[in-house]
């Protein structure tokens, strides 16, 4: 590999491989240092990658292995649009490799994908920098690795669905540069398409940035002409349009899925100007060895670090006389805009897809890092052209800032003092290296090696430190629950369709992960209607998620929750489910009254208003409208809760008891005959309290929030007689959907309705469904603004349902058409290059460019000479001077004669004395 990089004719593949494997090695060392499997029993899946992505990957794995449709799934949220989830979380083509692994290794597969995708970022950026200047041999790889191991990637790598799109940024940059240079936009189009396909969210940011970078490249162009602008603009717009069109198959369903989610409701464009943080605080985030931001409850947090030397070099870029002034100003302007966007709420809102970010601030910081590295990379290549005062200025500004931070950190600063001292020491070290580079006459290859080595050691050490700071979880405890659940369900040999729950809170989508069909789900594309439905019934629910807390026995039956796996083994019952078996830490409980996926109710259910009152009053309303029977929940008493007080509840014989809190408290600790649990943070829901054969007492202790102390919070206690409850369930069970078959996005069954009424399907209402009764397509309607109802007449009927994600068909058509147009465009470009080419020089026609080629001999500029060996002429044992180097190199390659080389040197000397940038001079 070293030999590939050192040879001038090394292709871009060598730089890609070097950046890829060195990044891979560094990240692998970091993973091994925290005992990630197979070096230990850990996984890097944290936060959302544990609670959401791992279950989604597991669900997709099961679908692939079993040959099921990717359009719909019942594994969470009572049923959900899997294709929109696939489009948002799972669209990377690499994910189809999961079919090759066992279910219990899905988490390990995700760890491997994170590792490979980080390496892909390093490889692609190294390749791009090589293409940016093909004479440089070491620093393209170094700066590529600095991008891949930046705090953005290290801090957010658990969002592995972002990384494919982040890795496409260098290819998009290169593609835009080709377009502005009058060449084909095919690379830009295919890279942007892949970025949009893999993650629409990061893809959206790439689209905005592409437009901005296109402007920057034109401002930086050697010659700006209207002819070149409009020709390249058409090319840019056409390929951008094709990229979006080719990705429509995932973009449209993802957008429509998100549009129905709770997080998008009430999402309005900011009307009040606001700044989240100061420039001072943002600049502090460029220090080395800061713990990367993983999650934040506020909009504040910036992963901006990509090497301390980057700041020094970015300041040197200001004085780079070998680049046009407008080029430097354009890059500084883009950097300033991105930096301003981190704080300014309106721009921040736009960058985040016209949405206020939730928990993961400044997700577009990788764009800022890329521009910063590009500026630094250009600056270091011209190190010999700077004056001492300029280098001194570039050092003193960041060094002075760090010193100021040491003495004036500000109150509440989370940065440890040693971070400032290390960053200051690195700045001093790089200052010394830059001085050597400026004045060194010999050993220039050694200088480049030293600079490269120091940069790599710094960024690698920072990355390993960041990986250890991110944290990890023990994979075996989650796999154990998965294996236990599957073992216990296998014992039941139940081949009917049913729902189940795993009563664990350490993973949100745990039932999905274990392989069941669940009520619970945490998903950014989860329908708002299901969240509100659960909240209205007293079930734990908040933005984009719900939980298995507060589910009454009646709702367990209605929603068809037939089995419950729980670590609580205190009693032979759990929520009045009967214990069946145990495996590992879990016990399995059975609900004999669980209803089918569909059952008949009265047509009056259309009037069910889930917002009409308290949760149990809403359930009473369901009982009356669905069955015509009397309400079953009775208010027993109120409890005025005080901070730290314990309250006892005696459970009446043959009655269910429910404690209702409609106000959040800091903590409630509940001890019942069936379980002992502590509930924190989100406490405003129902609590299920049941007796056992040996115990009829329960008690709870409440801790109030600071704002509530000194006052009381009211709780309600409801009771439900078991005989009244049983009458309701028996009535609902009279006419149920039988022979239920669920096959991906298709559901079928039979119903024998005793009278005309509504077939209530406990499937989320969605316009993507098509429902037929006896082969005839039938209109359906929402029940309780969340479930699906179909009017059915008395008698026997066959029911069939089929789901097609909204936007899927249109997206498929657009994708196919745009793929065809892309192929046709490429074929036309290849067959008729004169139609598309603008020539190698902006603003010239192809004929003019070709004529200039024949009239102008090959030349060798001082700039080319100066950029060899990362800013230096290549050192040779027999060539000491610049003049001898130019002569020997060009004669060896057959490019110019000795006389020609001397002529070049004379031209070089003249250009050295010129006040104009070298790029503006023509030979």
FIZAZA-225643 format. One record per residue (C-alpha): x negated, y, z; residue in one letter. Coordinates in steps of 0.5 Angstrom, whole numbers, padded with zeros to 4 digits, always signed. Each point is the difference from the previous one (the first is absolute). Example, Ala and Ser with C-alpha at 12.3 -4.5 7.8 and 13.67 -1.06 7.14 Angstrom:
BEGIN
-0025-0009+0016A;-0002+0007-0002S;
This chain:
BEGIN
+0000+0000+0000X;-0006+0005+0002X;-0003-0002-0007X;+0007+0002-0003X;+0000+0007+0003X;-0007+0002-0001X;+0001-0001-0008X;+0002+0005-0004X;+0004-0004-0004X;+0004-0003+0006X;+0008+0000-0002X;+0005+0003+0004X;+0002-0008+0003X;-0007+0000+0004X;+0002+0006+0003X;+0007-0002+0002X;-0003-0007+0002X;-0005+0004+0005X;+0005+0004+0003X;+0005-0005+0001X;-0004-0005+0003X;-0004+0005+0004X;+0007+0002+0003X;+0002-0007+0001X;-0006-0002+0004X;+0001+0006+0004X;+0007-0001+0002X;-0001-0007+0001X;-0005+0001+0005X;+0005+0005+0003X;+0005-0005+0000X;-0004-0005+0003X;-0002+0004+0006X;+0007+0000+0002X;+0001-0007-0001X;+0004+0000-0006X;+0002-0007-0002X;-0004-0005-0002X;-0005+0003+0004X;+0005+0000+0006X;+0007+0001+0002X;+0002+0007-0002X;+0003+0003-0006X;+0000+0008-0002X;+0007+0000-0001X;+0002+0005+0005X;+0006+0005+0000X;+0005+0000-0006X;-0004-0006-0003X;+0001-0004+0006X;+0008+0002+0001X;+0002+0001-0007X;-0005-0002-0006X;-0002-0007+0003X;+0007-0002+0000X;+0001+0002-0007X;-0006-0003-0002X;+0003-0007+0003X;+0007+0001-0003X;-0003+0001-0007X;-0005-0006+0001X;+0006-0004+0002X;+0004+0002-0006X;-0006-0001-0005X;-0001-0007+0003X;+0007-0002+0000X;+0001+0003-0007X;+0005+0005+0003X;+0003+0007-0003X;-0004+0006+0002X;+0006+0004-0001X;+0004-0001+0007X;-0002-0003+0007X;+0004-0002+0006X;-0006+0000+0004X;+0001+0007+0004X;+0006+0005+0000X;+0005-0005-0001X;-0002+0000-0007X;-0005+0005-0004X;-0002+0002-0007X;-0006-0003+0000X;-0002+0003-0007X;+0000+0007+0003X;-0004-0003+0006X;-0005-0003-0005X;-0001+0006-0004X;-0001+0004+0006X;-0005-0005+0004X;-0002-0006-0004X;-0001+0002-0008X;-0007-0001+0000X;-0001-0006-0005X;-0005-0003+0004X;+0005-0002+0005X;+0003-0006-0004X;-0007-0003+0002X;+0004-0002+0006X;+0003-0006-0003X;-0006-0003+0001X;-0001+0000+0007X;+0004-0003+0006X;+0005+0004+0004X;-0004+0001+0006X;-0006+0003-0004X;+0004+0006-0003X;-0003+0005+0006X;-0007-0003-0002X;+0002+0001-0008X;+0002+0007+0002X;-0007+0001+0004X;-0003-0002-0007X;+0004+0005-0004X;-0002+0005+0004X;-0007-0001+0000X;+0000-0001-0008X;+0004+0006-0001X;-0005+0004+0004X;-0006-0003-0004X;+0004+0002-0006X;+0001+0007+0002X;-0008+0000+0001X;-0001-0003-0007X;+0004+0004-0004X;-0002+0007+0003X;-0007-0003-0001X;+0001-0001-0007X;+0004+0007-0001X;-0006+0003+0002X;-0005-0004-0004X;+0005+0002-0006X;-0001+0008+0002X;-0007+0000-0001X;-0003-0007-0003X;-0007+0002+0002X;+0000+0000+0007X;-0001-0007+0003X;+0000+0000+0008X;+0005+0005+0002X;+0006-0002-0004X;+0001-0007+0004X;-0002+0004+0007X;+0005+0005-0001X;+0005-0005-0003X;-0001-0004+0007X;+0001+0007+0004X;+0007+0001-0003X;+0002-0008+0001X;-0002+0001+0008X;+0002+0007+0001X;+0005+0001+0006X;+0006+0000-0004X;-0001-0007-0003X;-0003-0003+0007X;+0006+0004+0004X;+0006-0002-0005X;-0003-0007-0003X;+0006-0004+0004X;+0004+0004-0005X;-0002-0005-0005X;+0005+0001-0005X;-0003+0007-0001X;-0007-0002-0002X;+0001-0003-0007X;+0002+0007-0002X;-0005+0004+0004X;-0005-0004-0004X;+0003+0002-0007X;-0002+0007+0002X;-0007+0000-0003X;+0003-0003-0006X;+0005+0005-0001X;-0005+0006+0001X;-0005-0003-0006X;+0007-0001-0004X;+0001+0007+0001X;-0007+0002-0002X;+0000-0004-0006X;+0007+0004-0002X;-0003+0007+0001X;-0006-0003-0004X;+0005-0001-0006X;+0000-0008+0001X;+0005-0005+0001X;+0004+0000+0006X;+0001-0007+0000X;-0004-0001+0007X;+0004+0005+0003X;+0006-0003-0002X;-0001-0007+0002X;-0003+0003+0007X;+0005+0004+0002X;+0005-0005-0002X;-0003-0005+0005X;+0000+0005+0005X;+0007+0001-0001X;+0002-0007+0000X;-0004-0002+0006X;+0003+0005+0005X;+0004+0006-0003X;-0001+0004+0006X;-0008+0001-0001X;+0002+0000-0007X;+0004+0006+0001X;-0006+0003+0003X;-0004-0002-0006X;+0005+0003-0005X;-0001+0007+0004X;-0007+0000+0000X;-0001-0003-0007X;+0003+0007-0002X;-0004+0004+0004X;-0007-0003-0002X;+0002+0000-0007X;+0001+0008+0001X;-0007+0000+0004X;-0003-0004-0006X;+0002+0005-0005X;-0002+0006+0004X;-0007-0004+0000X;+0000-0001-0007X;-0006+0002-0004X;+0004+0004-0005X;+0008+0001+0001X;+0004+0001-0006X;+0007-0001-0001X;+0000-0005-0005X;-0004-0004+0005X;+0005+0001+0005X;+0006-0002-0003X;-0003-0006-0004X;-0002-0002+0007X;+0006+0002+0004X;+0004-0004-0005X;-0004-0006+0001X;+0000+0000+0007X;+0008+0001+0001X;+0001-0006-0005X;-0004-0005+0004X;+0002+0003+0007X;+0007-0001-0003X;-0001-0007-0002X;-0004-0002+0006X;+0007+0002+0004X;+0004-0003-0005X;-0004-0007+0000X;+0001+0000+0008X;+0007+0002+0000X;+0002-0007+0002X;-0003+0001+0007X;+0001+0008+0000X;+0007+0000-0001X;+0002-0005+0005X;-0004+0002+0005X;+0002+0007-0001X;+0008-0002+0001X;-0002-0005+0006X;-0003+0006+0003X;+0006+0005-0001X;+0004-0004+0004X;-0004-0001+0006X;+0001+0004+0006X;-0007+0003+0000X;+0002+0004-0007X;+0007+0002+0003X;+0000+0008+0002X;-0007+0000-0003X;+0000+0007-0002X;-0005+0005-0003X;-0004+0004+0005X;+0003+0007+0000X;-0004+0003+0006X;-0008+0001-0001X;-0004-0004+0005X;-0007-0002+0001X;-0001-0007+0004X;-0008+0002+0002X;-0005+0004-0001X;-0006+0000-0005X;-0005+0000+0006X;+0004-0007+0002X;+0000-0003-0007X;-0008+0002-0001X;-0001-0004+0006X;+0002-0006-0003X;-0006+0000-0005X;-0004-0003+0006X;-0003-0007+0000X;+0002-0005+0005X;+0007+0003+0001X;+0005-0006+0001X;+0004+0000-0006X;+0008+0002+0001X;+0004-0006-0001X;+0007+0003+0003X;+0002+0007+0002X;+0007+0002+0003X;-0001+0007-0003X;-0003+0003-0006X;-0007+0001+0002X;-0005-0005-0002X;-0005+0000-0005X;-0005-0005-0003X;-0005+0004-0003X;-0007-0003+0001X;-0004-0003-0006X;-0007+0002+0003X;-0003+0005+0003X;-0004+0002-0005X;+0006+0001-0005X;+0001+0007+0004X;-0007+0002-0001X;+0000-0002-0007X;+0007+0003-0002X;-0003+0007+0003X;-0006-0001-0005X;+0005-0001-0006X;+0002+0007+0001X;-0007+0002-0002X;-0001-0005-0006X;-0002+0005-0005X;+0000-0006-0005X;+0007-0001+0000X;+0005+0006-0003X;+0002+0005+0006X;+0008-0002-0002X;-0002-0007+0000X;-0002+0001+0007X;+0006+0004+0002X;+0005-0004-0003X;-0003-0006+0005X;+0000+0004+0006X;+0007+0003-0002X;+0003-0007+0000X;-0004-0002+0006X;+0003+0006+0004X;+0007-0002-0003X;+0000-0007+0003X;-0003+0003+0007X;+0005+0005+0000X;+0006-0005-0001X;-0002-0004+0006X;+0002+0005+0004X;+0005+0004-0004X;+0007-0003+0001X;+0003+0001-0007X;-0006-0003-0004X;-0001-0005+0005X;+0008-0002-0001X;-0001+0000-0008X;-0007-0004+0000X;+0004-0006+0005X;+0005-0001-0006X;+0005+0006+0002X;+0000-0003+0007X;-0002+0001+0007X;-0005-0005+0002X;+0002-0005+0006X;-0006-0002+0004X;-0006+0000-0005X;-0002+0007-0001X;-0004+0003-0007X;+0001-0006-0004X;-0003+0003-0006X;-0007+0002+0004X;-0003-0005-0005X;+0001+0005-0006X;-0004+0005+0004X;-0006-0005+0002X;+0000-0002-0007X;-0001+0008-0002X;-0005+0001+0005X;-0004-0006-0002X;+0000+0002-0007X;-0003+0007+0002X;-0005-0003+0004X;-0002-0005-0005X;-0001+0006-0005X;-0004+0004+0005X;-0005-0005+0002X;-0002-0002-0007X;-0002+0007-0001X;-0004+0001+0007X;-0007+0003-0004X;+0004+0006-0002X;+0002+0003+0006X;-0004+0005+0004X;-0002-0001+0007X;+0005+0005+0003X;+0006-0003-0004X;-0002-0007+0004X;-0001+0004+0006X;+0007+0003+0000X;+0003-0007-0002X;-0003-0003+0006X;+0001+0006+0005X;+0008+0001-0001X;+0002-0007+0002X;-0005-0001+0005X;+0002+0007+0003X;+0007-0003+0000X;-0002-0006+0004X;-0004+0004+0005X;+0006+0004+0001X;+0005-0006+0001X;-0005-0003+0005X;+0001+0007+0004X;+0007+0001-0001X;+0004-0006-0001X;+0006+0003+0002X;+0005-0003+0005X;+0003-0007-0001X;-0006-0002-0005X;+0000-0007-0001X;-0007+0000-0004X;-0005-0003+0005X;-0006+0005+0000X;-0005-0006-0002X;+0003+0001-0007X;-0002+0007-0001X;-0007-0002+0002X;+0000-0006-0005X;+0003+0005-0005X;-0005+0005+0001X;-0006-0005+0000X;+0002-0002-0007X;+0001+0007-0003X;-0008+0001+0003X;-0002-0006-0003X;+0004+0001-0007X;-0003+0007+0000X;-0007-0003+0000X;+0001-0005-0005X;+0003+0006-0005X;-0006+0004+0002X;-0005-0006-0002X;+0004-0001-0007X;+0000+0007-0001X;-0008+0001+0000X;-0002-0007-0001X;-0005-0001-0006X;-0001-0008+0001X;+0004-0006+0003X;+0006+0003-0003X;+0003-0007-0001X;-0002-0001+0008X;+0004+0006+0001X;+0006-0002-0003X;-0001-0007+0003X;+0000+0003+0007X;+0006+0005-0001X;+0004-0006-0002X;-0002-0004+0005X;+0002+0005+0006X;+0006+0001-0004X;+0002-0007+0000X;-0002-0001+0007X;+0004+0006+0003X;+0006-0002-0004X;+0000-0008+0001X;-0001+0002+0008X;+0006+0004+0000X;+0004-0005-0004X;-0002-0005+0005X;+0001+0004+0006X;+0007+0002-0003X;+0002-0007-0001X;-0001-0001+0007X;+0004+0006+0002X;+0006-0002-0004X;+0001-0006+0004X;+0003-0007-0001X;+0004-0005+0002X;+0000-0008+0002X;+0003-0003-0006X;+0001-0007+0003X;+0005+0003+0005X;+0005+0002-0006X;-0002-0007-0004X;+0002-0004+0006X;+0007+0003+0000X;+0001-0001-0007X;-0002-0007+0001X;+0004-0001+0006X;+0006+0003-0004X;-0001-0005-0006X;-0001-0006+0004X;+0007+0001+0004X;+0004+0002-0006X;-0003-0006-0003X;+0003-0004+0006X;+0007+0002-0002X;+0000-0002-0007X;+0005+0006-0001X;+0001+0001-0008X;+0005+0005+0000X;-0001+0007+0000X;+0000+0004+0006X;-0004+0005+0004X;-0004+0000+0006X;-0004+0005+0004X;-0007-0001+0004X;+0001+0004+0006X;-0007+0003+0000X;-0002+0007+0000X;-0008+0000-0001X;+0002+0000-0008X;+0006+0003-0003X;+0001-0004-0006X;-0001-0007+0004X;+0006-0004-0002X;-0002+0002-0007X;-0007-0002+0001X;+0002-0007+0003X;+0004-0002-0006X;+0007+0002+0003X;+0006+0004-0003X;+0001+0006+0005X;+0004+0006+0002X;-0007+0004+0002X;-0004+0003-0005X;-0005+0006+0000X;-0001+0003-0007X;+0000+0006-0004X;+0005-0002-0005X;+0005-0002+0005X;+0007+0002-0001X;+0002+0006+0004X;+0007-0003+0001X;-0003-0006+0004X;-0004+0004+0004X;+0007+0004+0002X;+0004-0006+0000X;-0005-0003+0006X;+0000+0006+0004X;+0007+0001+0000X;+0001-0007+0003X;-0005+0001+0005X;-0006-0004-0003X;-0007+0004+0000X;-0001+0004-0006X;-0004+0006-0003X;-0003+0002-0006X;-0001-0006-0005X;+0000-0005+0006X;+0005-0004+0004X;-0001-0005+0006X;+0003-0006+0003X;+0002+0004+0006X;+0007+0001+0002X;+0003-0005-0004X;+0007-0002+0003X;+0002-0007+0000X;+0006+0002-0005X;-0005+0003-0005X;-0005-0006+0001X;+0006-0004-0003X;+0002+0005-0005X;-0007+0001-0003X;-0001-0008+0000X;-0006+0000+0004X;+0000-0008+0002X;-0007-0001+0003X;-0004+0004+0005X;-0007-0001+0001X;-0002+0003+0007X;-0006+0000+0004X;+0004+0001+0006X;+0002-0007+0003X;+0003+0002+0007X;+0007-0003-0002X;+0003-0005-0004X;+0003+0005-0003X;-0002+0007-0004X;+0005+0005-0002X;+0005-0006+0001X;-0003-0004-0005X;-0002-0007+0002X;-0007-0003+0001X;-0002-0005-0005X;-0007-0001+0000X;-0007+0003+0001X;-0007+0001-0003X;-0006+0003+0002X;+0002+0007+0003X;+0007+0000-0003X;+0007-0003+0002X;+0005-0001-0005X;+0008+0002+0001X;+0006-0002-0004X;+0006+0004-0001X;+0006-0005-0001X;+0005+0006-0002X;-0004+0003-0006X;+0004+0002-0006X;-0002-0001-0007X;-0002+0005-0005X;+0007+0002-0001X;+0007-0001+0003X;+0007+0003+0000X;+0002+0006+0003X;+0006+0005+0000X;+0000+0005-0006X;+0001+0005+0006X;-0008-0001+0001X;-0001+0005-0006X;+0002+0006+0005X;-0005-0002+0005X;-0004+0006+0003X;-0007-0002+0003X;-0001+0007+0002X;+0007+0001+0004X;-0003-0001+0007X;-0005-0004+0005X;-0003-0007-0003X;+0005-0004+0004X;+0006+0004-0002X;-0002-0001-0008X;-0001-0007+0001X;+0007+0000+0004X;+0003+0004-0007X;-0003-0006-0004X;+0004-0005+0004X;+0006+0003-0001X;+0000+0002-0007X;-0003-0007-0002X;+0004-0005+0004X;+0006+0004+0003X;-0002-0002+0007X;-0001+0005+0006X;-0007+0003+0002X;-0004-0005+0004X;-0005+0005+0003X;+0002+0004+0006X;-0004+0005+0004X;-0002-0002+0007X;-0003+0006+0003X;-0005+0006-0001X;-0007+0000+0003X;-0004+0006+0001X;-0007-0002+0000X;-0005+0004+0004X;-0008-0001-0002X;-0003-0006+0003X;+0006-0003+0003X;+0002-0007+0000X;+0008-0002-0002X;+0003-0007+0001X;+0005-0003-0004X;+0005-0006+0002X;+0002-0004-0006X;+0007-0002+0000X;+0002-0007-0001X;+0001-0002-0008X;-0001+0007-0002X;-0006+0004-0004X;-0003+0006+0003X;-0003+0006-0004X;-0004+0006+0002X;+0001+0006-0005X;-0005+0006+0000X;+0001+0005-0005X;-0006+0004+0003X;-0007-0002-0001X;-0004-0001+0007X;-0007-0001+0001X;+0001-0007+0002X;+0005-0005+0002X;-0002-0007+0003X;+0005-0005+0000X;+0001-0007+0004X;+0005-0004-0002X;+0002-0008+0001X;-0003-0001-0007X;-0006+0005-0001X;-0004+0005+0003X;-0002+0006-0005X;-0003+0007+0000X;+0003+0005-0005X;-0004+0006-0002X;+0000+0006-0004X;+0007-0002-0004X;+0005-0001+0005X;+0006+0002-0002X;+0004-0006-0002X;+0004-0006+0003X;-0003-0005+0005X;+0002-0007+0000X;+0002-0003+0007X;+0002-0007+0001X;+0000-0005+0006X;-0002-0007+0001X;+0003-0006+0003X;-0005+0002+0006X;+0000+0007+0000X;+0005+0006+0000X;-0004+0006+0002X;-0004+0005-0005X;-0004+0006+0002X;-0004+0006-0003X;-0004+0006+0001X;-0001+0006-0004X;-0005+0005-0001X;+0002+0007-0002X;-0004+0004-0005X;-0003+0006+0003X;+0005+0005-0003X;+0006-0004+0003X;-0003-0001+0007X;+0004+0004+0006X;+0006-0002-0004X;+0004-0006-0001X;+0001-0004-0007X;+0007-0004-0001X;+0000-0007-0002X;+0007-0004-0001X;+0001-0007+0002X;+0005-0004-0005X;+0003-0007+0001X;+0003-0005-0005X;+0004-0006+0002X;-0002-0006-0003X;+0007-0003-0002X;+0002+0007-0003X;-0007+0000-0004X;+0001-0008-0002X;+0007+0002-0003X;-0003+0005-0005X;-0005-0004-0002X;+0005-0006-0001X;+0004+0005-0004X;-0006+0002-0005X;-0002-0007-0001X;+0006-0003-0003X;-0002+0002-0007X;-0007+0000-0001X;-0004+0000-0006X;-0003-0008-0001X;-0005-0003-0004X;-0004+0006+0000X;-0006+0000-0005X;-0005+0005+0000X;-0005+0000-0005X;-0004+0007+0000X;+0004+0005-0003X;+0006-0004-0001X;+0005-0003+0005X;+0006-0004-0001X;+0006-0004+0004X;+0007-0002+0001X;+0005+0003+0004X;+0007-0002+0002X;+0004+0006+0002X;+0006-0001+0005X;+0003+0007-0002X;-0002+0006-0004X;-0005+0004+0002X;-0007+0002+0000X;-0006-0005-0001X;-0005+0004+0005X;-0007-0002-0002X;-0006+0002+0005X;-0004+0002-0006X;-0002+0007-0001X;+0004+0004-0004X;-0004+0002-0007X;+0002+0002-0007X;-0005-0005-0002X;+0005-0006+0001X;+0005-0003-0005X;+0005-0004+0003X;+0005-0005-0003X;+0006-0004+0003X;+0002-0006-0004X;-0005+0002-0006X;+0003+0007+0000X;-0004+0006+0001X;+0003+0004+0006X;+0000+0007+0004X;-0003+0000+0007X;-0001+0005+0005X;-0003+0002+0006X;+0002-0002+0007X;-0003+0004+0006X;-0004+0004-0005X;-0005-0006+0000X;+0003-0007-0002X;+0004-0002-0006X;+0007-0002-0001X;+0004-0003-0005X;+0008-0001-0001X;+0002-0007+0000X;+0007-0003-0001X;+0002-0006+0004X;-0002-0007-0003X;-0007-0003-0002X;-0005+0004-0004X;-0007+0000-0002X;-0005+0006+0001X;-0006+0001-0003X;-0005+0006+0001X;-0006+0003-0004X;-0004+0005+0002X;-0004+0005-0005X;-0004+0005+0003X;+0002+0007-0002X;-0004+0003-0005X;-0003-0007-0002X;+0003-0001-0007X;-0002+0007-0002X;-0007+0000+0003X;-0001-0007-0004X;+0002+0003-0007X;-0004+0007+0001X;-0006-0004+0002X;+0000-0005-0006X;+0001+0006-0005X;-0005+0004+0003X;-0005-0006+0000X;+0002-0001-0007X;-0002+0008-0001X;-0006-0001+0003X;-0002-0006-0004X;+0002+0004-0006X;-0004+0006+0002X;-0006-0004+0001X;+0000-0003-0007X;+0001+0006-0003X;-0005+0004+0003X;-0005-0006-0002X;+0003+0000-0007X;+0000+0008-0001X;-0005+0003+0005X;+0000+0006-0004X;+0008+0001+0002X;-0002+0000+0007X;-0007+0002+0001X;-0002+0007+0002X;-0008-0001-0002X;-0005-0001+0005X;+0000+0008+0002X;+0006+0003+0002X;+0003+0005-0005X;-0003-0003-0006X;+0003-0005-0005X;-0002-0007-0001X;-0003+0003-0007X;-0004+0006+0003X;-0003-0005+0006X;-0002-0005-0005X;-0004+0006-0005X;-0003+0002+0007X;-0003-0006+0001X;-0003-0001-0007X;-0003+0007+0001X;-0002+0000+0007X;-0006-0005+0002X;+0000-0004+0007X;-0003+0005+0005X;-0002-0001+0007X;+0002+0005+0005X;-0003+0002+0007X;+0007-0002+0003X;-0001-0007-0002X;-0007+0000+0002X;+0002+0003+0007X;+0005-0005+0001X;-0004-0007-0001X;-0001-0004+0006X;+0006+0004+0004X;-0003+0007-0001X;-0007-0002-0002X;-0004-0002-0006X;-0002-0007+0001X;-0007-0001+0003X;-0005-0005-0004X;-0007-0002+0002X;-0003+0003-0006X;+0005+0006-0001X;-0001+0006+0005X;+0003+0006-0003X;+0007+0002-0003X;-0003+0001-0007X;-0004-0007+0000X;+0007-0003+0003X;+0004+0003-0006X;-0005-0002-0005X;-0001-0007+0002X;+0007-0002+0001X;+0003+0003-0007X;-0006-0003-0004X;+0001-0007+0004X;+0008+0001-0002X;-0002+0002-0007X;+0005+0006+0001X;-0005+0006-0002X;-0008+0000-0002X;-0005+0003+0005X;+0000+0007-0004X;+0008+0000+0001X;-0001-0001+0007X;-0005+0006+0001X;+0005+0004-0004X;+0005-0003+0005X;-0004+0002+0006X;-0001+0007-0003X;+0008+0001+0000X;+0000-0003+0007X;-0004+0006+0002X;+0004+0005-0003X;+0006-0003+0003X;-0003+0000+0007X;-0001+0008-0001X;+0007+0001-0003X;+0005+0003+0005X;+0006-0004-0003X;+0002-0007+0002X;-0004-0005-0004X;+0007-0003-0002X;+0002+0006-0004X;-0006+0000-0005X;+0000-0004-0006X;-0006-0003-0004X;
